[in-house]
Amino acid sequence: MTEKKKTGFEALAKSSLVPQEQTLEVRKRRHAFFIGLPKEISLQENRISLTPDAVALLVNNGHDVWVETKAGLGSKFTDKQYSDAGAKIVYSPQEVYQADVILKIEPPTQEEIELMHAGQTLISALQLGHLRAESLQGLLKKKVTALAYEFIEDKVGGMPIIRAMSEIAGSTVLLIASEYLSTNNNGKGIILGGITGVPPTKVVIIGAGTVAEYAARAALGLGAEVQIYDNHLYKLRRIKHLLGQQVYTSTIDTYTLGDALKTADVVIGALRAEKGRARQVITEEMVTRMKPDSLIIDLSIDQGGCIETSEITTLSKPVFRKHDVIHYCVPNVASRVAHTATNALSNIFTPTILRAAEEGGVEAMIFSHKWFMKGVYTYKGGLTNENVARKFGLKYKNIELLMAARF
């Protein structure tokens, strides 16, 4: 009698195969933030990081938000609006700085740093061109994890906050120029643009980024003659494409630029910083050859300025004269239109906070997303940004190596 042939299933059933264990992805624990919005005390800053609508969304998602009294008034948001949105209104900086996450616009002053505590997270501007060593040392001593919002990128490598504020600055700069070209402000007494039979105003823009794009578009719309200078040819090609018309562009060289400045009515400095500091491409000698009552607006001043004669000014005293040329060098130009700027900032911060909560907190967000990690310059008592370290001759730790060690 022949032995019955076993089927494959029978053979498998009698084998000693053991199911292999596999780890299942565990859903990340949702994190609840305790967020503080302090009232800005420096440089006549009128903006605030979150609108009442954004606060309501965060509170409805389980987060606590404390707002220092009158922090939103500069942006035309009242304490009542924040209170109705679910925020707690506090009446001193000491109270608001109890929060685990501080969202503010300007870099913290020395007095504000003294109110911070270990393990706290700060998200604000850095303004590397004006950063002081004692402020940096204060953050390191307090072991604060600090992020500069001008360094934070998005998933495609853009800088969303810088782009938003640049759009505002580019759109606003022509309004500023028209003010200081007017007779009422002891300017040249000319219209910004051109009319029939009268030569147009000449606007020279240094830099070919977002500020230049929006400024050039507004100037061309008014009928001005526009020249754009930048040392990156791809930026010059890009801006011509975005403007949708032929416009004078040139790389930056002393002779060509100096010659253009002699006949310029308005010069806009919009050069982005490279390696932490803007390059000064317009020398004092070039400024001395400019027409009397012509106007310089240096929008790179928060990074040190790209014009040698620039000196930082404020919204209350925005201009000064040097070599009979009017200089406007306010670092927080977007604060002139604080309501719009606050809405723009809030639209960026709110989804980022919600995403960080889903990831499990700020630290988890930092180590999960390189675009967010780019904003970190101090981490738990260590300096992590190369450009900041170079400015002060300090050692720094590469945060990506810290990430590797963490895992």
Wavefront OBJ file of the C-alpha trace (Angstrom):
o trace
v 0.000 0.000 0.000
v 1.502 3.275 -1.064
v 1.894 6.148 1.451
v -0.494 9.007 0.833
v 1.325 12.073 -0.404
v 1.122 15.038 1.996
v -0.240 18.302 0.748
v 1.696 21.470 1.193
v -0.772 22.676 3.819
v -0.405 19.502 5.861
v 3.379 19.798 5.781
v 3.166 23.399 6.885
v 0.782 22.529 9.722
v 3.230 19.944 11.122
v 6.248 22.212 10.857
v 7.574 24.119 13.852
v 7.300 27.536 12.283
v 6.713 30.250 14.861
v 5.158 33.592 13.878
v 7.728 36.371 13.929
v 7.134 39.245 16.316
v 6.794 42.694 14.769
v 6.564 46.050 16.441
v 3.556 48.118 15.584
v 3.821 51.860 15.280
v 2.551 53.396 18.481
v 0.603 56.580 18.022
v 2.554 59.518 19.398
v 1.141 60.978 22.565
v -0.470 64.342 22.004
v 1.270 67.146 23.854
v -0.503 70.079 25.485
v 1.414 73.355 25.355
v 1.521 76.142 27.915
v 2.140 79.202 25.730
v 2.967 82.737 26.840
v 2.533 85.857 24.679
v 4.430 88.721 26.350
v 3.960 92.394 25.564
v 6.802 93.627 23.365
v 8.987 96.251 25.041
v 11.714 96.921 22.474
v 12.001 99.036 19.329
v 8.359 100.122 19.309
v 7.239 96.700 18.218
v 3.491 96.594 17.568
v 3.077 93.012 16.408
v 2.071 89.934 18.404
v 2.565 86.321 17.359
v -1.023 85.024 17.511
v -4.423 86.535 16.735
v -7.433 85.899 19.035
v -8.856 83.484 16.414
v -5.616 81.482 16.502
v -5.691 81.456 20.309
v -9.275 80.121 20.223
v -8.177 77.287 17.921
v -5.263 76.380 20.191
v -7.388 76.497 23.352
v -10.027 74.295 21.711
v -7.226 71.799 21.020
v -6.329 71.608 24.707
v -3.521 74.173 24.971
v -3.170 76.879 27.626
v -2.415 80.386 26.401
v -1.504 83.290 28.691
v -1.418 86.779 27.224
v 0.189 89.727 28.986
v -2.264 92.595 29.265
v -2.260 95.039 26.324
v 0.130 92.798 24.347
v -2.173 92.917 21.321
v -3.151 96.592 21.350
v -0.460 97.576 18.842
v -2.078 95.164 16.378
v -5.596 96.364 17.302
v -6.489 93.263 19.324
v -7.908 93.860 22.807
v -7.550 91.898 26.036
v -11.278 91.137 25.831
v -10.853 89.515 22.414
v -8.092 87.262 23.761
v -10.078 86.522 26.925
v -13.184 85.640 24.885
v -10.964 83.334 22.799
v -10.063 81.394 25.945
v -6.707 82.952 26.872
v -5.839 83.946 30.413
v -4.896 87.621 30.702
v -1.992 88.197 33.094
v -0.790 91.517 34.376
v 2.975 91.258 34.666
v 5.943 89.913 32.657
v 6.808 87.674 35.622
v 3.514 85.834 35.175
v 3.616 85.383 31.403
v 7.209 84.106 31.527
v 6.056 81.158 33.633
v 4.896 79.559 30.364
v 6.823 76.647 28.895
v 6.793 78.144 25.387
v 7.308 81.873 24.822
v 6.197 83.269 21.471
v 7.397 86.796 20.780
v 8.496 89.011 17.905
v 11.653 90.876 18.911
v 14.693 89.167 20.440
v 14.439 89.069 24.254
v 16.060 91.871 26.219
v 18.407 91.142 29.098
v 15.570 91.890 31.531
v 13.292 89.384 29.767
v 15.998 86.699 29.744
v 16.279 87.063 33.531
v 12.617 86.029 33.792
v 13.143 82.800 31.829
v 13.662 79.364 33.350
v 15.500 76.178 32.467
v 13.800 73.928 29.950
v 11.792 76.777 28.465
v 11.369 77.187 24.703
v 11.673 80.611 23.090
v 10.572 81.355 19.528
v 11.398 84.890 18.392
v 13.529 86.842 15.962
v 17.300 86.637 16.430
v 18.517 89.653 14.400
v 22.077 88.347 14.265
v 23.474 91.684 13.124
v 22.508 93.227 16.468
v 22.803 90.201 18.761
v 24.823 90.929 21.897
v 27.089 88.426 23.590
v 25.463 88.929 27.004
v 22.028 88.061 25.604
v 23.363 84.868 24.074
v 25.200 83.939 27.264
v 22.020 84.596 29.255
v 20.030 82.121 27.142
v 22.814 79.539 27.415
v 23.044 79.993 31.181
v 19.284 79.577 31.569
v 19.412 76.433 29.374
v 16.654 77.775 27.149
v 15.951 76.083 23.818
v 15.781 79.104 21.497
v 14.600 79.149 17.895
v 15.040 82.072 15.513
v 11.972 82.310 13.325
v 14.015 83.816 10.488
v 15.949 80.508 10.300
v 12.927 78.170 10.355
v 12.290 76.621 6.964
v 9.349 74.832 5.421
v 9.321 71.398 3.822
v 10.584 72.713 0.475
v 13.454 74.770 1.910
v 11.709 78.158 1.897
v 11.583 80.496 4.868
v 7.877 81.146 5.417
v 8.107 83.862 8.059
v 10.845 85.732 6.233
v 8.845 85.471 3.022
v 5.666 86.807 4.648
v 7.445 89.729 6.314
v 9.381 90.408 3.106
v 6.162 90.605 1.129
v 4.871 93.158 3.630
v 8.136 95.127 3.627
v 8.289 95.178 -0.172
v 4.707 96.388 -0.427
v 5.199 98.982 2.324
v 8.541 100.382 1.223
v 7.058 102.371 -1.664
v 4.582 104.021 0.726
v 7.545 105.027 2.884
v 9.421 106.339 -0.141
v 6.491 108.482 -1.244
v 6.310 110.029 2.246
v 9.940 111.099 2.344
v 10.115 112.265 -1.248
v 7.296 114.723 -0.536
v 7.787 118.425 0.103
v 5.997 118.077 3.460
v 8.884 115.946 4.762
v 11.621 118.162 3.249
v 12.224 115.634 0.487
v 12.885 116.205 -3.190
v 9.273 117.226 -3.718
v 8.675 114.666 -6.450
v 5.958 112.126 -7.085
v 6.930 108.487 -6.807
v 6.391 107.179 -10.325
v 5.841 109.255 -13.409
v 3.294 111.385 -15.221
v 2.989 112.481 -18.843
v 5.792 114.785 -19.922
v 7.806 114.446 -16.686
v 10.763 112.027 -16.359
v 9.900 109.121 -14.019
v 11.357 108.612 -10.563
v 14.424 106.359 -10.581
v 14.367 103.513 -8.039
v 17.490 101.393 -7.469
v 16.973 98.122 -5.600
v 19.894 96.197 -4.091
v 18.998 92.515 -3.874
v 16.642 90.393 -5.959
v 14.654 88.470 -3.359
v 11.057 88.705 -2.184
v 11.347 92.295 -0.910
v 12.752 93.389 -4.259
v 10.015 91.529 -6.138
v 7.174 93.273 -4.318
v 8.904 96.660 -4.250
v 9.680 96.479 -7.977
v 6.137 95.449 -8.829
v 4.720 98.435 -6.917
v 7.271 100.855 -8.385
v 6.660 99.676 -11.945
v 2.917 99.958 -11.392
v 3.389 103.622 -10.473
v 5.484 104.235 -13.567
v 8.919 104.485 -11.934
v 12.157 103.498 -13.630
v 13.503 100.456 -11.787
v 16.997 98.975 -11.650
v 17.747 95.783 -9.712
v 21.238 94.681 -8.620
v 22.278 91.306 -7.221
v 25.320 89.067 -7.522
v 23.245 85.919 -8.075
v 22.246 85.578 -11.708
v 19.560 82.994 -10.945
v 17.839 85.526 -8.669
v 17.959 88.184 -11.380
v 16.451 85.732 -13.901
v 13.800 84.721 -11.412
v 12.713 88.263 -10.615
v 12.440 89.174 -14.300
v 10.256 86.126 -14.808
v 8.066 86.959 -11.792
v 7.649 90.586 -12.817
v 6.604 89.450 -16.282
v 8.421 92.223 -18.108
v 11.856 93.390 -19.107
v 13.474 95.351 -16.306
v 17.062 96.577 -15.913
v 19.134 94.057 -13.943
v 22.844 93.919 -13.219
v 25.377 92.166 -11.067
v 26.885 94.332 -8.353
v 30.120 96.046 -9.325
v 31.453 99.289 -7.916
v 31.533 101.250 -11.173
v 28.086 100.331 -12.545
v 26.328 100.628 -9.207
v 28.112 103.847 -8.292
v 27.105 105.375 -11.601
v 23.452 104.382 -11.068
v 23.396 105.891 -7.569
v 24.386 109.318 -8.881
v 21.006 109.673 -10.610
v 18.843 107.615 -8.225
v 15.926 109.206 -6.367
v 15.288 106.174 -4.130
v 17.714 103.402 -3.129
v 16.267 100.331 -1.436
v 18.681 98.006 0.364
v 17.086 94.549 0.326
v 20.098 92.246 0.333
v 19.671 89.056 2.347
v 22.396 88.076 4.773
v 24.935 85.474 3.775
v 26.697 83.566 6.552
v 24.818 85.545 9.155
v 25.457 89.123 8.085
v 24.442 91.332 5.178
v 27.236 92.606 2.950
v 27.801 96.358 2.738
v 27.856 96.911 -1.004
v 27.239 100.695 -1.026
v 30.165 102.602 0.435
v 30.049 105.993 2.116
v 31.914 107.459 -0.843
v 29.110 106.313 -3.166
v 26.550 107.976 -0.883
v 28.440 111.292 -1.015
v 27.900 111.357 -4.793
v 24.115 110.890 -4.587
v 21.728 113.749 -5.333
v 20.741 116.024 -2.415
v 17.454 114.986 -0.731
v 17.523 111.563 -2.375
v 16.361 108.703 -0.176
v 17.979 105.504 1.130
v 15.767 102.828 2.722
v 17.934 100.056 4.176
v 15.685 97.071 4.867
v 18.724 94.906 5.652
v 19.437 96.940 8.779
v 18.226 94.179 11.130
v 21.176 92.096 9.863
v 23.689 94.936 9.971
v 22.702 96.814 6.800
v 24.015 96.700 3.242
v 24.868 100.433 3.075
v 27.876 101.781 4.949
v 26.156 104.967 6.145
v 23.132 103.147 7.602
v 22.394 103.410 11.326
v 19.479 101.725 13.038
v 16.455 104.015 13.610
v 13.014 103.622 15.226
v 9.427 104.164 14.171
v 9.271 107.306 16.341
v 12.425 108.740 14.753
v 12.761 106.829 11.477
v 15.078 109.055 9.438
v 18.346 110.946 9.617
v 20.438 112.814 7.075
v 24.006 112.044 6.112
v 25.785 113.752 3.222
v 22.414 115.453 2.563
v 20.853 112.076 1.785
v 17.803 110.970 3.783
v 18.272 107.561 5.458
v 15.361 105.387 6.646
v 16.721 102.413 8.622
v 13.891 100.964 10.730
v 14.395 97.213 11.356
v 10.735 96.389 12.004
v 9.082 97.941 8.949
v 6.269 95.368 9.066
v 5.277 96.859 12.423
v 3.899 99.867 10.524
v 1.075 97.573 9.416
v 0.950 95.479 12.570
v -2.551 94.052 12.113
v -1.703 92.594 8.708
v 1.694 91.368 9.925
v 0.174 89.677 12.990
v -2.336 87.835 10.823
v 0.496 86.671 8.552
v 2.620 85.468 11.498
v -0.336 83.763 13.153
v -1.127 81.856 9.957
v 2.368 80.352 10.113
v 2.775 79.802 13.869
v -0.626 78.192 14.501
v -0.301 75.109 12.262
v 3.310 74.705 13.410
v 2.211 74.590 17.063
v -0.571 72.134 16.276
v 1.900 69.944 14.376
v 4.375 70.047 17.276
v 1.591 68.967 19.644
v 0.841 65.983 17.404
v 4.550 65.088 17.335
v 4.717 65.079 21.141
v 6.249 68.487 21.957
v 8.830 70.978 20.747
v 11.777 68.638 21.261
v 10.092 65.867 19.288
v 9.267 68.381 16.568
v 12.900 69.534 16.407
v 14.269 66.029 15.987
v 11.520 64.862 13.626
v 11.700 67.696 11.110
v 14.949 69.204 9.818
v 13.111 72.243 8.458
v 12.058 73.105 12.028
v 15.435 72.116 13.454
v 17.081 74.788 11.272
v 15.630 77.442 13.603
v 17.417 76.210 16.742
v 20.410 78.248 17.893
v 20.609 77.263 21.585
v 19.603 73.871 22.918
v 19.614 73.061 26.635
v 22.660 75.169 27.412
v 24.549 74.476 24.199
v 25.102 76.715 21.180
v 23.996 74.956 17.978
v 24.230 77.569 15.202
v 27.498 77.935 13.305
v 26.941 81.548 12.219
v 26.153 82.672 15.762
v 29.212 80.819 17.044
v 31.431 82.423 14.400
v 30.186 85.909 15.278
v 31.340 85.560 18.889
v 34.235 83.144 18.413
v 32.488 80.399 20.405
v 32.324 76.633 20.054
v 29.073 75.066 18.955
v 27.508 71.623 18.791
v 26.026 70.400 15.530
v 22.404 69.706 16.430
v 22.182 66.963 13.808
v 24.924 65.093 15.685
v 22.917 65.611 18.862
v 19.986 64.052 17.037
v 22.100 61.037 16.060
v 23.271 60.640 19.666
v 19.695 60.924 20.896
v 18.589 57.991 18.781
l 1 2 3 4 5 6 7 8 9 10 11 12 13 14 15 16 17 18 19 20 21 22 23 24 25 26 27 28 29 30 31 32 33 34 35 36 37 38 39 40 41 42 43 44 45 46 47 48 49 50 51 52 53 54 55 56 57 58 59 60 61 62 63 64 65 66 67 68 69 70 71 72 73 74 75 76 77 78 79 80 81 82 83 84 85 86 87 88 89 90 91 92 93 94 95 96 97 98 99 100 101 102 103 104 105 106 107 108 109 110 111 112 113 114 115 116 117 118 119 120 121 122 123 124 125 126 127 128 129 130 131 132 133 134 135 136 137 138 139 140 141 142 143 144 145 146 147 148 149 150 151 152 153 154 155 156 157 158 159 160 161 162 163 164 165 166 167 168 169 170 171 172 173 174 175 176 177 178 179 180 181 182 183 184 185 186 187 188 189 190 191 192 193 194 195 196 197 198 199 200 201 202 203 204 205 206 207 208 209 210 211 212 213 214 215 216 217 218 219 220 221 222 223 224 225 226 227 228 229 230 231 232 233 234 235 236 237 238 239 240 241 242 243 244 245 246 247 248 249 250 251 252 253 254 255 256 257 258 259 260 261 262 263 264 265 266 267 268 269 270 271 272 273 274 275 276 277 278 279 280 281 282 283 284 285 286 287 288 289 290 291 292 293 294 295 296 297 298 299 300 301 302 303 304 305 306 307 308 309 310 311 312 313 314 315 316 317 318 319 320 321 322 323 324 325 326 327 328 329 330 331 332 333 334 335 336 337 338 339 340 341 342 343 344 345 346 347 348 349 350 351 352 353 354 355 356 357 358 359 360 361 362 363 364 365 366 367 368 369 370 371 372 373 374 375 376 377 378 379 380 381 382 383 384 385 386 387 388 389 390 391 392 393 394 395 396 397 398 399 400 401 402 403 404 405 406 407
